[in-house]
């Protein structure tokens, strides 16, 4: 049982690590591809959306790739 919990915690950590890397990319570079109005936003707005991007990165990666073409 401890092994299963350890594996689940490692997977959760990996999920959030990938989410943080993806969120950093989106906040600083990719957000303007999806929404051109993000160029005019303040840094505080980008900090506010950061946790949401970390949590939902699997749903947002497809949207970012679709707009990247």
N, C-alpha and C positions, 0 to 999 in steps of 0.2 A: 504494500500500500504506500509506503514511503517513497518507493521508487516511482510509482505512478504520479504522486504529487510533485516530486522533483522534476519529472519530465514535463508535466503540465506547467509548472512555474517557469521552466526554461523556455518552453514554447511561447508563453505569455511575454516573457522578457524579450524574446526574439521578435515577436509581433510589434511590441512597442519600440524596440530599437530601430526596426525598419521604418516604423511610422515616424519616428523623430527625424531620421535622415530624409525621408520623403517630404515631410512637412517643412523642413529647412529649405529644400529645393523649391517647393511650391510657394512658400511665403516670399522668398527672395527673387525667384526667377520665373516660375511657372504660372503664377496667379494672373499675370497680365495676358497670358495666352488665352485663358478661359474667359476672363472678364477684363476687357480693356479699361474699365473704370478703376481698376485696382492701381493703376499708375498714379492716380490722384489721391489715393488714401494715405492717411497718416500711419506712422509706425505702430501706434497703439492699436489700430484696427487689425493690423497683421498679427500682432501679439495675441489679440483676442481670438482669432480664428485658428491659431496654432494648435491648441489642445483638441479641437474638433477634427482637424486634419490628421493628427496623430491617431486618434481613435477610429477614424473612418477611412484610412488610406486605401484599403482594397476597393472601395467603391469609387474613390476619386481617381485612381490611377487610370482607369479606362477612359474617363472623361478627359483627363489631361492628354492621354495619347491620341484620342480622337481629334482634339483641337490642335494637336501638334502637327498634323499633316497639312 
